[in-house]
Amino acid sequence: TADLSTSMLMALLGAAALNSFLGINLLSPLFAGRVTYFLGLPTAKLGVPSKMARRNAGRSPERTATAASALMIGLALVATVSVISESLKATVSEILEEDVISDWWVQGESLGPEPLGFSPTITAEIADLPEVKEVLAMQLSDEGLRTVVDQKVKRVYSADLTSVPKYFNIGLSDKDESLIGNNAIYLHEDEAEKYGVVVGSTLEVEFVDQSQRALNVAGIFTSKSIIDSGWLLDSSVYASNENLVPKSDDFVGVLVRDGVNEQSAREAINAVLEGYEQIEAKTKAEFEDEAQDQIDQTLTVVSVLLFISVILAVLGVAITLALSVFERTREIGLTRAVGATRKQIKRTVRVEGILVALFGGVLGVALGLIFGMACVQIIPDDFVSELAIPWGNILRNLLIAGVAGSLAAYFPARRAAKLNVLDAINHE
């Protein structure tokens, strides 16, 4: 809720997360017994061994909390990343649904900060197709110009401003079509406020060839979902000066004629692009699928790294259970003496491991959801504007925690079941 920079807010959130982990670790023994008792309600119906496991997990809350703490931290980070990635995918879907109007987009592969440009001749050939109604060529220059007033280098997009609303919605809040022409520019509202300009104002800039111009602010827009830099020049600005770049197209929006289906349009456009392997045409749905695949790939890499910490946490649960079995050697021997079978002893230890892991999992998921929602709130709306909770992933992580607890208890359970009854009873 503070009016601070994004990086500062994220740093504060990181410090808050660390404090939360420490605080929960200190306070969790106060409620570990009650929580594990509640989590063990379904297992209590499976017989006496499960009832004993539930009581064992709750009667030493300090040990249970300590064993679950590392697992809690690992799953909290996994849940946080899941919420952010799911929200990012929801945002991408909303942008493509609401802000993109174009039927097709043609672009080259991304090489560094800019995509691979291609010859305007290809754009002209696509425009001449009988299946195509019209096209919009867009150019991108990562260091397109600098402002004279503060010498800041700006990333600049350019396109025919009169055609822009046909292809995507940038949220034009104000515009003057009479100003569109050789020196026209659309600015994002933040950039306009920064430089104190409105529609009709002029803004002095310097291009890479050191030529200076007074650009006419022809419109103010509110969304950075497409024009992320906030600077959209009329394409005639570059065309009027042969010393300026870019001289190639980076994106081409395509509107097909009424009655032309997707397959026909694809075949026609791909026929033009044949021989240009680094240039491809995609529909909105394909762009969405590709963007979500990229997000999922990034999430997979991060999740693998985080699950390594979860594995280490499971080893901690296993060690704690092994110590618990050692401390309860005499108790286990007495239990065997009054009729408990080895199978029942195994089940008791394994169910206890599951409850300890679920305790850490519940705490971790709860904290992860809070941290994830806080991150989405902090990240600017131009990047992530939709909050989405991946309930399926959350439930899967809890299931994984339970299975991990069972696996962690495997060797301690075997050791407990193999104890010699008389030796265990005589253990001090």
C-alpha positions as CSV (number, residue, x, y, z in Angstrom):
1,T,0.0,0.0,0.0
2,A,3.0,2.3,0.3
3,D,3.8,4.7,-2.6
4,L,7.3,3.4,-3.1
5,S,9.2,2.0,-6.1
6,T,8.6,-1.6,-7.2
7,S,12.1,-2.6,-6.3
8,M,11.8,-1.1,-2.8
9,L,8.4,-2.8,-2.3
10,M,9.8,-6.2,-3.4
11,A,12.8,-5.7,-1.0
12,L,10.4,-5.0,1.8
13,L,8.3,-8.0,0.9
14,G,11.4,-10.2,1.0
15,A,12.3,-8.9,4.5
16,A,8.7,-9.4,5.6
17,A,8.8,-13.0,4.2
18,L,12.0,-13.7,6.2
19,N,10.5,-12.3,9.4
20,S,7.3,-14.4,8.7
21,F,9.3,-17.6,8.4
22,L,11.2,-16.8,11.6
23,G,8.0,-15.8,13.4
24,I,6.0,-18.9,12.3
25,N,9.0,-21.1,13.2
26,L,8.9,-19.7,16.8
27,L,5.2,-19.7,17.2
28,S,4.2,-22.9,15.4
29,P,4.8,-25.2,18.4
30,L,1.9,-23.4,20.1
31,F,-0.6,-24.8,17.5
32,A,1.2,-27.7,15.9
33,G,-0.6,-30.2,18.2
34,R,-4.0,-28.9,17.3
35,V,-3.3,-28.7,13.6
36,T,-1.9,-32.2,13.3
37,Y,-4.8,-33.5,15.4
38,F,-7.2,-31.9,12.9
39,L,-5.2,-33.1,9.9
40,G,-5.2,-36.6,11.4
41,L,-9.0,-36.8,11.7
42,P,-9.4,-38.7,8.3
43,T,-6.6,-41.1,9.2
44,A,-8.0,-41.8,12.7
45,K,-10.7,-43.9,11.1
46,L,-8.1,-46.3,9.7
47,G,-7.4,-47.9,13.0
48,V,-5.4,-47.7,16.2
49,P,-2.0,-47.2,14.6
50,S,-3.2,-44.1,12.8
51,K,-4.7,-42.8,16.1
52,M,-1.4,-43.3,17.8
53,A,0.4,-41.5,14.9
54,R,-1.9,-38.5,15.3
55,R,-1.2,-38.3,19.0
56,N,2.6,-38.8,18.6
57,A,2.7,-35.9,16.1
58,G,0.8,-33.7,18.5
59,R,2.4,-34.6,21.8
60,S,5.8,-33.2,20.9
61,P,4.8,-29.9,19.0
62,E,8.4,-28.5,19.2
63,R,9.8,-31.5,17.3
64,T,6.9,-31.5,14.8
65,A,7.3,-27.7,14.2
66,T,11.1,-28.0,13.7
67,A,10.8,-30.9,11.3
68,A,8.1,-29.0,9.3
69,S,9.8,-25.6,9.2
70,A,12.2,-26.3,6.2
71,L,9.4,-27.9,4.3
72,M,7.2,-24.9,5.0
73,I,9.7,-22.5,3.5
74,G,10.3,-24.6,0.4
75,L,6.6,-25.0,-0.4
76,A,5.9,-21.3,0.4
77,L,8.4,-20.3,-2.3
78,V,6.9,-22.8,-4.7
79,A,3.4,-21.5,-4.0
80,T,4.5,-17.9,-4.4
81,V,6.0,-18.6,-7.8
82,S,2.9,-20.5,-8.9
83,V,0.6,-17.6,-8.0
84,I,2.8,-15.1,-9.9
85,S,3.1,-17.3,-13.0
86,E,-0.6,-18.1,-13.1
87,S,-1.4,-14.4,-12.7
88,L,1.0,-13.6,-15.5
89,K,-0.7,-16.1,-17.8
90,A,-4.1,-14.7,-16.9
91,T,-2.8,-11.2,-17.7
92,V,-1.4,-12.3,-21.1
93,S,-4.8,-13.9,-22.0
94,E,-6.7,-10.7,-21.0
95,I,-4.3,-8.5,-23.1
96,L,-4.7,-10.7,-26.2
97,E,-8.4,-10.9,-25.7
98,E,-9.1,-7.2,-25.0
99,D,-6.2,-5.3,-26.5
100,V,-5.3,-7.2,-29.7
101,I,-7.7,-6.9,-32.6
102,S,-5.5,-8.0,-35.5
103,D,-6.3,-11.4,-36.9
104,W,-2.6,-12.3,-37.5
105,W,0.8,-11.0,-36.5
106,V,3.9,-11.6,-38.5
107,Q,7.3,-11.2,-36.9
108,G,10.8,-12.5,-36.8
109,E,12.7,-14.4,-34.1
110,S,13.7,-12.4,-31.1
111,L,17.4,-11.6,-31.0
112,G,18.3,-9.8,-27.8
113,P,16.1,-6.8,-26.9
114,E,14.7,-6.5,-30.5
115,P,13.1,-9.0,-32.8
116,L,14.6,-9.8,-36.1
117,G,13.5,-7.3,-38.6
118,F,12.5,-8.1,-42.2
119,S,12.2,-6.3,-45.5
120,P,9.1,-4.1,-46.1
121,T,8.9,-6.0,-49.5
122,I,7.6,-9.0,-47.5
123,T,5.0,-6.7,-45.9
124,A,3.9,-5.4,-49.3
125,E,3.6,-9.0,-50.7
126,I,1.3,-9.9,-47.8
127,A,-0.8,-6.8,-48.3
128,D,-1.3,-7.8,-52.0
129,L,-2.8,-11.2,-51.1
130,P,-6.4,-11.5,-52.1
131,E,-7.2,-13.0,-48.7
132,V,-5.8,-9.9,-46.9
133,K,-7.9,-6.8,-46.3
134,E,-5.0,-4.6,-45.0
135,V,-1.8,-4.6,-43.0
136,L,-0.1,-2.5,-40.4
137,A,3.7,-2.4,-40.4
138,M,5.4,-1.6,-37.0
139,Q,9.0,-0.8,-36.4
140,L,10.9,-1.0,-33.1
141,S,14.1,0.8,-32.2
142,D,15.6,0.0,-28.8
143,E,17.5,3.3,-28.8
144,G,15.3,5.3,-31.1
145,L,15.8,8.8,-29.8
146,R,16.6,10.8,-26.7
147,T,14.7,13.7,-25.2
148,V,16.5,17.1,-25.3
149,V,15.2,18.2,-21.9
150,D,16.8,15.4,-19.9
151,Q,18.9,13.4,-22.5
152,K,17.1,10.2,-21.7
153,V,17.3,7.5,-24.4
154,K,13.9,6.0,-25.3
155,R,12.8,2.7,-26.8
156,V,10.5,3.7,-29.6
157,Y,7.8,2.0,-31.6
158,S,6.5,3.4,-34.9
159,A,3.4,2.7,-37.0
160,D,0.8,4.5,-39.1
161,L,-1.1,6.2,-36.2
162,T,-4.3,6.5,-38.1
163,S,-4.5,2.7,-38.5
164,V,-3.4,1.7,-35.0
165,P,-6.9,1.5,-33.5
166,K,-7.9,-1.1,-36.1
167,Y,-5.2,-3.5,-34.9
168,F,-4.9,-3.1,-31.1
169,N,-6.4,-1.1,-28.3
170,I,-3.9,1.1,-26.4
171,G,-6.5,3.0,-24.5
172,L,-6.4,6.4,-26.2
173,S,-7.8,8.8,-23.7
174,D,-7.3,11.9,-25.8
175,K,-6.2,12.5,-29.4
176,D,-6.2,15.1,-32.1
177,E,-6.3,13.5,-35.6
178,S,-5.4,16.8,-37.3
179,L,-1.9,16.6,-35.7
180,I,-1.1,13.1,-37.1
181,G,1.6,13.4,-39.7
182,N,5.3,13.8,-40.2
183,N,6.1,14.8,-36.6
184,A,3.3,13.1,-34.7
185,I,3.7,10.9,-31.6
186,Y,1.4,9.1,-29.2
187,L,2.7,9.1,-25.6
188,H,1.7,7.0,-22.6
189,E,0.1,9.1,-19.8
190,D,3.0,8.5,-17.5
191,E,5.5,9.8,-20.1
192,A,3.2,12.8,-20.8
193,E,3.0,13.6,-17.1
194,K,6.8,13.2,-16.7
195,Y,7.5,15.7,-19.5
196,G,4.5,18.0,-18.7
197,V,2.9,17.7,-22.1
198,V,-0.7,17.3,-23.3
199,V,-2.3,16.7,-26.7
200,G,-1.2,19.6,-28.9
201,S,2.1,20.2,-27.1
202,T,5.5,19.7,-28.7
203,L,8.4,17.7,-27.4
204,E,12.0,18.3,-28.5
205,V,13.9,15.1,-29.3
206,E,17.2,14.1,-30.9
207,F,17.6,11.1,-33.2
208,V,20.6,8.8,-33.7
209,D,21.8,10.9,-36.6
210,Q,21.9,13.9,-34.2
211,S,19.1,15.7,-36.0
212,Q,16.6,17.3,-33.7
213,R,12.8,17.6,-34.1
214,A,9.9,19.0,-32.2
215,L,7.4,16.2,-32.1
216,N,3.7,16.9,-31.9
217,V,1.8,15.1,-29.2
218,A,-1.2,13.8,-31.2
219,G,-2.6,11.5,-28.5
220,I,-2.3,10.2,-25.0
221,F,-2.8,6.5,-24.2
222,T,-3.2,4.6,-21.0
223,S,-2.2,1.0,-21.7
224,K,1.4,-0.3,-22.0
225,S,0.4,-3.8,-22.8
226,I,1.4,-3.4,-26.4
227,I,3.6,-0.3,-26.5
228,D,5.6,-1.1,-23.4
229,S,8.0,1.9,-23.7
230,G,5.1,4.4,-23.9
231,W,6.5,6.0,-27.1
232,L,4.7,5.4,-30.4
233,L,5.9,7.5,-33.4
234,D,4.1,7.9,-36.7
235,S,6.0,5.8,-39.2
236,S,6.4,8.8,-41.5
237,V,8.9,10.3,-39.1
238,Y,11.4,7.6,-40.1
239,A,10.3,7.5,-43.7
240,S,11.0,11.2,-44.2
241,N,14.7,10.9,-43.2
242,E,16.9,8.4,-44.9
243,N,19.5,8.7,-42.2
244,L,17.2,7.4,-39.5
245,V,16.6,3.7,-38.6
246,P,14.8,1.4,-38.7
247,K,14.4,0.6,-42.4
248,S,12.9,-2.8,-41.7
249,D,9.6,-4.0,-40.3
250,D,9.6,-5.8,-36.9
251,F,5.9,-6.6,-36.6
252,V,3.1,-6.7,-39.2
253,G,-0.5,-6.9,-38.2
254,V,-2.8,-8.5,-40.7
255,L,-6.6,-8.2,-41.1
256,V,-8.2,-10.8,-43.4
257,R,-11.2,-10.2,-45.5
258,D,-14.6,-11.3,-44.4
259,G,-15.4,-14.9,-45.2
260,V,-11.7,-16.0,-45.3
261,N,-11.1,-18.8,-42.8
262,E,-8.0,-19.4,-40.7
263,Q,-6.7,-22.2,-42.8
264,S,-6.9,-20.3,-46.1
265,A,-5.3,-17.2,-44.5
266,R,-2.5,-19.4,-43.1
267,E,-1.7,-21.0,-46.4
268,A,-1.7,-17.6,-48.2
269,I,0.6,-15.9,-45.7
270,N,2.9,-18.9,-45.3
271,A,3.3,-19.0,-49.1
272,V,4.8,-15.5,-48.9
273,L,7.0,-16.4,-46.0
274,E,8.3,-19.6,-47.6
275,G,12.0,-19.5,-47.6
276,Y,12.1,-17.2,-44.6
277,E,12.5,-19.7,-41.8
278,Q,13.1,-17.0,-39.1
279,I,9.8,-15.2,-39.9
280,E,6.5,-16.7,-38.9
281,A,2.8,-15.7,-38.8
282,K,0.6,-16.5,-35.8
283,T,-3.0,-16.0,-34.7
284,K,-3.9,-14.5,-31.3
285,A,-4.6,-18.0,-29.9
286,E,-1.1,-19.1,-31.1
287,F,0.5,-16.1,-29.5
288,E,-1.3,-16.9,-26.3
289,D,-0.2,-20.5,-26.3
290,E,3.4,-19.6,-27.1
291,A,3.5,-16.9,-24.3
292,Q,2.0,-19.4,-21.8
293,D,4.5,-22.1,-22.8
294,Q,7.3,-19.7,-22.2
295,I,5.9,-18.8,-18.8
296,D,5.5,-22.6,-18.0
297,Q,9.1,-23.3,-19.0
298,T,10.4,-20.6,-16.8
299,L,8.2,-21.8,-14.0
300,T,9.5,-25.4,-14.5
301,V,13.1,-24.3,-14.1
302,V,12.4,-22.3,-11.0
303,S,10.2,-25.0,-9.5
304,V,12.9,-27.6,-10.0
305,L,15.4,-25.5,-8.1
306,L,12.8,-24.9,-5.4
307,F,11.9,-28.6,-5.1
308,I,15.6,-29.3,-4.4
309,S,15.1,-27.4,-1.2
310,V,11.9,-29.4,-0.6
311,I,13.9,-32.6,-1.0
312,L,16.4,-31.4,1.6
313,A,13.5,-30.5,3.9
314,V,12.2,-34.0,3.5
315,L,15.6,-35.4,4.6
316,G,15.2,-33.2,7.7
317,V,11.8,-34.8,8.4
318,A,13.4,-38.3,8.0
319,I,16.1,-37.4,10.5
320,T,13.6,-36.1,13.0
321,L,11.5,-39.2,12.7
322,A,14.6,-41.4,13.1
323,L,15.4,-39.5,16.3
324,S,11.8,-39.9,17.4
325,V,12.0,-43.6,16.9
326,F,15.2,-43.8,18.9
327,E,13.7,-41.8,21.8
328,R,10.6,-44.0,21.8
329,T,12.5,-47.3,21.6
330,R,11.1,-48.5,25.0
331,E,7.6,-47.3,24.2
332,I,7.7,-49.2,20.8
333,G,8.9,-52.3,22.6
334,L,6.0,-52.1,25.1
335,T,3.6,-51.6,22.3
336,R,4.9,-54.7,20.6
337,A,4.7,-56.6,23.8
338,V,0.9,-55.9,24.2
339,G,0.2,-57.2,20.7
340,A,1.1,-54.6,18.1
341,T,2.4,-56.1,14.9
342,R,5.4,-54.9,12.9
343,K,3.0,-53.8,10.2
344,Q,1.1,-51.6,12.7
345,I,4.3,-50.1,14.0
346,K,5.3,-49.2,10.5
347,R,2.0,-47.6,9.8
348,T,2.2,-45.6,13.0
349,V,5.5,-44.1,12.0
350,R,4.6,-43.5,8.4
351,V,1.3,-41.8,9.2
352,E,3.2,-39.6,11.7
353,G,5.6,-38.6,8.9
354,I,2.6,-37.7,6.6
355,L,1.0,-35.5,9.3
356,V,4.3,-33.7,10.0
357,A,4.8,-33.1,6.3
358,L,1.2,-31.9,5.8
359,F,1.6,-29.5,8.7
360,G,4.6,-28.0,7.0
361,G,2.8,-28.1,3.7
362,V,-0.3,-26.3,5.0
363,L,1.8,-23.5,6.6
364,G,3.9,-23.2,3.5
365,V,1.0,-23.0,1.0
366,A,-0.9,-20.5,3.2
367,L,2.2,-18.2,3.4
368,G,2.9,-18.7,-0.3
369,L,-0.6,-17.6,-1.2
370,I,-0.2,-14.5,0.8
371,F,3.3,-13.7,-0.6
372,G,2.1,-14.4,-4.1
373,M,-0.9,-12.1,-3.8
374,A,1.4,-9.4,-2.4
375,C,3.8,-9.8,-5.3
376,V,0.9,-9.4,-7.8
377,Q,-0.2,-6.3,-6.0
378,I,3.3,-4.9,-6.1
379,I,4.2,-5.7,-9.7
380,P,3.0,-2.9,-12.0
381,D,-0.3,-3.5,-13.7
382,D,1.4,-3.1,-17.1
383,F,3.2,-6.4,-16.4
384,V,0.7,-8.3,-14.2
385,S,-2.8,-7.0,-13.7
386,E,-4.8,-10.1,-13.0
387,L,-4.7,-12.2,-9.9
388,A,-5.1,-15.9,-10.5
389,I,-4.8,-18.7,-7.9
390,P,-3.6,-22.1,-9.3
391,W,-5.7,-24.2,-7.0
392,G,-4.8,-27.4,-8.9
393,N,-1.1,-26.8,-8.3
394,I,-1.7,-25.9,-4.7
395,L,-3.6,-29.2,-4.0
396,R,-0.9,-31.1,-5.9
397,N,1.8,-29.6,-3.8
398,L,0.0,-30.6,-0.6
399,L,-0.3,-34.1,-2.0
400,I,3.4,-34.1,-2.8
401,A,4.1,-33.0,0.7
402,G,2.1,-35.9,2.1
403,V,3.8,-38.5,-0.2
404,A,7.2,-37.0,0.7
405,G,6.4,-37.4,4.4
406,S,5.5,-41.0,3.8
407,L,8.7,-41.6,2.0
408,A,10.7,-39.8,4.6
409,A,9.3,-42.1,7.2
410,Y,10.1,-45.3,5.3
411,F,13.5,-46.1,6.9
412,P,12.6,-44.9,10.4
413,A,9.4,-47.1,10.2
414,R,11.5,-50.1,9.1
415,R,13.9,-49.6,12.0
416,A,11.0,-49.3,14.4
417,A,9.4,-52.5,13.1
418,K,12.6,-54.5,13.3
419,L,13.4,-53.6,16.9
420,N,13.8,-56.6,19.2
421,V,11.0,-56.5,21.7
422,L,13.0,-57.5,24.8
423,D,15.9,-55.3,23.9
424,A,13.5,-52.4,23.2
425,I,11.8,-52.8,26.6
426,N,15.1,-52.8,28.4
427,H,16.3,-49.7,26.5
428,E,17.1,-46.8,28.8
